[in-house]
Amino acid sequence: MANRAGKTLTVRQVKSSNGRLKRHKACLAGLGLRRIGHVVEVEDTPAVRGMVAKVSYMVEIEAEEAS
């Protein structure tokens, strides 16, 4: 497994969560996203990557940084 210690992802919500599945809304909440245009910086972990993949149609990854 690759060592991802200290890496972060910058994630932006680009589509609304209205009318989406509860599981997908839960993923957005888990990422800390609340509204369109909201940007959060999250740890680069397999769990976070999975959440981003599940809601990839509503979010975009702006940057991948090593801290």
N, C-alpha and C positions, 0 to 999 in steps of 0.2 A: 504494500500500500504506500502510495506517495505521501511524503510528509508535507502537510499543508499548514503547519503551525504559523500563525501570524498573518495569514493571507485573508483578505477581505474582498467582498463583492459589493459593488454599488448597484442597487436594483431600483428601477423606477416603474411605478404602475402606470400603464398607458391606456387601459380599458376599464370600464366600470364593472363592478361585481354584482350589479343588479341582475336578478334572474338567473344567477349561476348556481351550481350545486353547492350544498352546504360544505362538502369536503374541500371545494376550491376556495370558498370564503374563509374556511379555517386555515388553509395554507397561507392566504394573504395576511390574516391576522397573526399567524405564527412568524411571518417575515417582518411584521410591524408596519405593513402597508395599510393605509386607511382611505385614501381617495386618489383620484386620477392626478397624476403629476407628483405624487408623494415619492420622495427618494429616501432610501435607507441604506445604511452600510451594515452588512452582516458578515459573520465569520464564514469562511469557505470550508464547510464540512459536508460530508455525504448527505446528511439529513437536510441541510439547507439546499444543496444542489437538487435533491429530490423534490422539495417543495417548489423550487423555481421551475423545474421541468414540468410539474403537474399543472402549473398555471402559466406556462410559457406564452400562451396566447393573450395573456393580460399584462405581462411584464416584459421589460427588457433589461438586460445586464449592460450597464453603462461602462463599468471599468472593473478590472481585476487587478488588485494591488497587493504587493508584498509589504508587510509592515515591519 
